[in-house]
Amino acid sequence: MIVRESLVARRGFFREPLLFQHHPEHPMWCGSRAHRVVSVRGDDKLALLDDALARADLAGALERRLAETGRSRDALAIAIKPNFMFMYSERDHSTYTDPVLVEHLVDWLRARGFTNLTVVEAQSAYGNFFFERGVRHVAQVVGYEPRDRYRIVDLTEEMVPHHFDGPLGDHFVGPTWRDADFRISFAKNKTHTWAWYTLCLKNIYGTLPLQNKIREYHYKREIYYPAIDMMVAFPVHFGIVDAFVGATGRSGSSPTRIPTRHAR
């Protein structure tokens, strides 16, 4: 693995001390409340996404958020966080959220009057080793074509100071993610060396804006609490997992010879 930092776990991390108190009032609190989880299977990925959005009632979640914020449909700021900054090869689609699905979600939202849409990502440690790893360029390479339907924002380029109440403390955040009225985590189903797997929660780690994530969030800080701090401060309102094609193995960020077809 090409890293410059020590990845030896510190003794304190094995104790797993309680770093966060329970927050029953938080929008992402599970507790005893019922939460709807939908899993769909088939061969038409766009039809599957439509079915999942209908059965999981994204429309209802948006209506509730409109009522909470008092905003109009065209003013509601919606930020979509896919996973694509660890894309390694144009030939291997198993390691990043399918842009066809993300843009289908964009069109679904626009058809219902939601036009203030942004796709966000932050730069990754690949920038230590490869040229042109800014968010907009990588998005173009994987196939995003905004065409005035949405904006693409690099959270690393726009980051500003922010104080987090948890262990992250004085750090940074991208204002587009911070100020969004409705946040969607559109994750990729893949394995991960440290977190075991990447789904909707681990996907939010990618909103942490410092580029050298190996140094900043693995070596200098324990990997998990920065992502939790981000979710506590800026909750996600809806989650989607692209598992139509997924990556398995020692690291879902590495290219695979034969992507695993999950068809979900």
Backbone torsions as a table, in degrees:
resi	resn	phi	psi	omega
1	MET	NA	132.1	-175.7
2	ILE	-89.6	90.9	176.3
3	VAL	-134.7	153.3	-179.6
4	ARG	-104.0	-8.9	-174.2
5	GLU	-106.0	151.8	174.1
6	SER	-66.5	133.5	179.4
7	LEU	-112.4	20.1	177.5
8	VAL	-73.3	127.0	-178.0
9	ALA	-65.7	138.2	176.4
10	ARG	-79.3	151.1	-174.5
11	ARG	-56.9	-40.0	-176.6
12	GLY	-60.9	-27.4	-176.1
13	PHE	-72.2	-24.0	179.7
14	PHE	-74.0	-23.2	-179.4
15	ARG	-75.9	-24.2	-178.6
16	GLU	49.0	61.7	179.5
17	PRO	-66.1	156.5	178.7
18	LEU	-72.1	108.8	-177.6
19	LEU	-98.2	-19.5	-175.1
20	PHE	-130.6	137.1	172.5
21	GLN	-83.2	157.0	176.2
22	HIS	-68.2	140.4	179.7
23	HIS	-126.1	81.4	-177.2
24	PRO	-59.9	-21.5	-179.0
25	GLU	-85.4	-6.5	-176.3
26	HIS	-72.1	141.5	-178.1
27	PRO	-58.5	-25.8	-178.8
28	MET	-96.4	5.4	179.5
29	TRP	-65.1	131.4	179.7
30	CYS	-89.3	-63.8	178.4
31	GLY	53.9	-134.6	-179.3
32	SER	-97.4	1.9	-178.7
33	ARG	-72.2	147.0	177.0
34	ALA	-79.6	136.4	177.6
35	HIS	-127.1	137.5	-177.3
36	ARG	-89.4	124.2	175.9
37	VAL	-121.2	126.2	-176.0
38	VAL	-117.5	132.9	173.9
39	SER	-127.1	125.6	-177.3
40	VAL	-123.4	150.3	-175.8
41	ARG	-133.4	141.1	177.7
42	GLY	168.0	-168.1	-175.9
43	ASP	-110.5	-12.1	-179.8
44	ASP	-104.6	101.7	-171.7
45	LYS	-66.5	-32.9	179.4
46	LEU	-71.5	-41.0	176.0
47	ALA	-64.4	-37.2	177.8
48	LEU	-63.5	-42.4	179.2
49	LEU	-63.9	-45.0	177.5
50	ASP	-57.5	-43.9	-179.9
51	ASP	-63.4	-45.1	-179.5
52	ALA	-63.2	-42.9	-180.0
53	LEU	-63.4	-38.7	179.6
54	ALA	-68.7	-46.7	-176.0
55	ARG	-71.7	-31.1	177.1
56	ALA	-85.1	-6.2	174.5
57	ASP	62.0	53.0	172.9
58	LEU	-60.2	-38.0	179.8
59	ALA	-58.9	-41.6	179.1
60	GLY	-66.7	-39.8	178.4
61	ALA	-62.9	-39.2	178.0
62	LEU	-67.2	-40.4	178.7
63	GLU	-62.9	-40.7	178.6
64	ARG	-64.7	-38.5	179.8
65	ARG	-70.0	-35.9	174.2
66	LEU	-59.1	-42.9	179.8
67	ALA	-65.8	-37.3	-178.8
68	GLU	-70.1	-37.6	-175.2
69	THR	-91.8	-23.2	-175.9
70	GLY	74.5	13.4	-178.6
71	ARG	-88.1	159.3	172.9
72	SER	-80.7	165.7	-177.9
73	ARG	-61.4	-41.1	-177.3
74	ASP	-77.3	-13.1	179.8
75	ALA	-97.2	-20.1	-178.2
76	LEU	-61.3	117.5	-177.9
77	ALA	-81.6	114.4	-178.5
78	ILE	-111.6	123.3	177.4
79	ALA	-110.2	126.5	179.1
80	ILE	-108.9	123.9	-179.8
81	LYS	-110.1	95.7	170.7
82	PRO	-82.1	-176.2	178.0
83	ASN	-123.1	108.6	178.0
84	PHE	-146.6	-1.7	-174.4
85	MET	-76.9	-10.6	172.9
86	PHE	-101.8	19.0	171.1
87	MET	-58.7	130.2	-175.3
88	TYR	-111.6	-39.0	-176.2
89	SER	-136.5	135.9	176.7
90	GLU	-64.6	-20.1	-179.1
91	ARG	-85.1	-12.4	-176.8
92	ASP	-116.0	106.3	-178.1
93	HIS	-91.4	6.5	-172.9
94	SER	-82.6	-9.6	-172.8
95	THR	-106.9	4.4	179.6
96	TYR	-145.4	152.8	179.4
97	THR	-58.9	131.6	-177.2
98	ASP	-63.1	117.3	179.8
99	PRO	-62.9	-25.3	176.3
100	VAL	-63.3	-40.2	177.9
101	LEU	-69.5	-41.7	-179.8
102	VAL	-62.7	-44.6	-179.6
103	GLU	-71.7	-27.1	173.2
104	HIS	-66.0	-39.3	174.3
105	LEU	-62.0	-42.8	177.1
106	VAL	-56.9	-47.3	-179.7
107	ASP	-65.3	-36.6	176.2
108	TRP	-59.6	-44.3	-179.6
109	LEU	-68.3	-44.3	-179.0
110	ARG	-63.1	-36.4	179.4
111	ALA	-64.1	-18.3	-179.5
112	ARG	-106.7	14.2	172.4
113	GLY	93.2	2.9	179.6
114	PHE	-94.7	107.8	-172.7
115	THR	-117.6	-7.5	179.2
116	ASN	-90.7	78.2	-168.0
117	LEU	-119.3	137.4	178.8
118	THR	-137.0	135.3	170.4
119	VAL	-99.8	125.1	-173.5
120	VAL	-122.1	148.1	169.7
121	GLU	-153.9	165.6	173.8
122	ALA	-122.1	157.7	-178.0
123	GLN	-68.4	156.8	-174.5
124	SER	-122.1	176.3	-179.8
125	ALA	-65.9	-13.9	174.3
126	TYR	-59.5	-23.3	177.1
127	GLY	-64.9	-15.4	176.2
128	ASN	-72.7	-21.4	-169.3
129	PHE	-124.1	-17.1	-176.0
130	PHE	-129.4	150.3	175.8
131	PHE	-80.3	161.9	171.9
132	GLU	56.1	47.5	178.8
133	ARG	-103.4	23.8	170.9
134	GLY	-67.9	156.6	-173.6
135	VAL	-61.2	-45.0	-175.5
136	ARG	-64.9	-39.0	-179.1
137	HIS	-69.9	-43.8	178.6
138	VAL	-63.6	-39.6	177.6
139	ALA	-59.7	-41.7	178.3
140	GLN	-64.1	-40.8	-178.8
141	VAL	-63.8	-41.8	-177.2
142	VAL	-78.4	-14.5	172.4
143	GLY	121.8	12.4	178.1
144	TYR	-75.7	134.4	-180.0
145	GLU	-135.3	88.3	-173.7
146	PRO	-58.3	-45.9	-179.8
147	ARG	43.9	49.0	176.5
148	ASP	66.2	8.3	177.9
149	ARG	-85.2	-28.0	-177.2
150	TYR	-161.7	169.2	176.2
151	ARG	-107.2	153.9	170.4
152	ILE	-111.7	126.3	-175.2
153	VAL	-122.1	133.1	175.0
154	ASP	-93.2	107.2	-176.6
155	LEU	-66.3	-23.9	177.0
156	THR	-70.5	-42.8	-178.6
157	GLU	-67.4	-31.2	-174.2
158	GLU	-101.7	5.2	-170.1
159	MET	-61.5	146.4	178.2
160	VAL	-133.3	160.0	179.1
161	PRO	-63.5	145.9	176.6
162	HIS	-152.2	140.4	176.3
163	HIS	-97.0	120.8	174.9
164	PHE	-95.7	140.2	-177.4
165	ASP	-73.3	-19.4	-179.4
166	GLY	-88.8	-162.2	-176.1
167	PRO	-59.9	-23.8	-179.6
168	LEU	-63.6	-32.2	174.2
169	GLY	60.9	-133.2	179.8
170	ASP	-77.9	112.2	-175.2
171	HIS	-145.3	-143.1	-175.6
172	PHE	-140.2	159.5	175.5
173	VAL	-151.4	152.0	172.8
174	GLY	-82.5	124.8	-177.1
175	PRO	-57.7	-31.3	-179.8
176	THR	-63.6	-40.8	175.9
177	TRP	-71.9	-42.0	-179.3
178	ARG	-59.5	-44.1	-170.9
179	ASP	-93.1	0.4	-179.5
180	ALA	-64.4	141.6	176.0
181	ASP	-83.7	-24.6	-177.3
182	PHE	-145.0	120.3	-176.0
183	ARG	-112.0	131.8	179.4
184	ILE	-119.0	125.6	173.1
185	SER	-97.0	111.6	-179.5
186	PHE	-108.7	87.3	-169.4
187	ALA	-86.7	167.7	172.1
188	LYS	-108.5	139.4	177.2
189	ASN	-83.2	106.2	-179.7
190	LYS	-157.9	159.1	178.0
191	THR	-78.3	165.1	-178.1
192	HIS	-145.9	138.0	-174.1
193	THR	-60.0	-44.6	-175.1
194	TRP	-98.1	-37.4	-175.3
195	ALA	-95.2	1.8	-179.9
196	TRP	77.6	-47.3	178.9
197	TYR	-152.3	158.4	177.3
198	THR	-112.9	117.4	173.7
199	LEU	-134.2	-150.4	-171.0
200	CYS	-65.3	-35.9	-179.5
201	LEU	-73.0	-49.7	179.8
202	LYS	-62.7	-29.2	178.4
203	ASN	-59.4	-30.5	-178.5
204	ILE	-72.8	-21.0	170.2
205	TYR	-52.2	-33.2	-179.3
206	GLY	-70.2	-7.9	174.1
207	THR	-86.3	-12.7	175.1
208	LEU	-63.4	126.1	-161.7
209	PRO	-86.3	-17.5	-177.4
210	LEU	-67.6	136.0	-171.1
211	GLN	-70.3	-45.0	-175.4
212	ASN	-82.6	75.6	-171.3
213	LYS	-67.9	-28.0	176.8
214	ILE	-61.6	-48.3	179.0
215	ARG	-69.7	-47.7	-169.7
216	GLU	-76.6	-38.4	-171.2
217	TYR	-116.7	-1.7	173.1
218	HIS	-112.4	-46.3	-174.9
219	TYR	-87.9	-53.5	-177.2
220	LYS	-76.7	-28.5	-179.0
221	ARG	-133.6	150.2	175.3
222	GLU	-67.2	139.3	-166.5
223	ILE	-61.9	-32.2	-168.4
224	TYR	-83.7	-44.7	-171.1
225	TYR	-66.2	-30.6	176.0
226	PRO	-60.6	-39.4	178.1
227	ALA	-67.6	-39.6	178.6
228	ILE	-64.9	-42.8	177.1
229	ASP	-56.9	-41.7	-179.8
230	MET	-63.2	-41.1	-178.8
231	MET	-72.5	-34.1	177.0
232	VAL	-64.5	-44.2	-177.5
233	ALA	-75.2	-37.1	-174.6
234	PHE	-133.0	83.8	-172.4
235	PRO	-65.9	150.1	175.0
236	VAL	-89.9	137.9	-176.3
237	HIS	-99.2	-18.7	-178.2
238	PHE	-158.2	140.3	-178.9
239	GLY	-126.4	140.4	177.4
240	ILE	-133.5	140.2	176.5
241	VAL	-118.5	122.2	173.7
242	ASP	-85.4	102.6	178.3
243	ALA	-118.1	19.3	179.7
244	PHE	-62.0	-44.5	168.6
245	VAL	-131.0	128.5	-177.3
246	GLY	-126.4	169.3	179.4
247	ALA	-114.7	132.4	177.0
248	THR	-127.1	164.6	179.3
249	GLY	123.2	-160.0	-174.0
250	ARG	-66.0	-26.0	177.3
251	SER	-160.1	122.2	179.2
252	GLY	-69.1	-6.8	178.0
253	SER	-88.9	-7.6	-178.6
254	SER	-96.7	150.9	-179.9
255	PRO	-67.3	144.7	178.3
256	THR	-116.0	146.3	178.8
257	ARG	-64.6	-42.9	-179.4
258	ILE	-129.3	103.1	178.0
259	PRO	-57.2	147.4	179.6
260	THR	-85.2	125.1	178.7
261	ARG	-88.2	112.5	179.5
262	HIS	-95.2	-30.3	179.6
263	ALA	51.0	51.8	178.3
264	ARG	-130.5	NA	NA
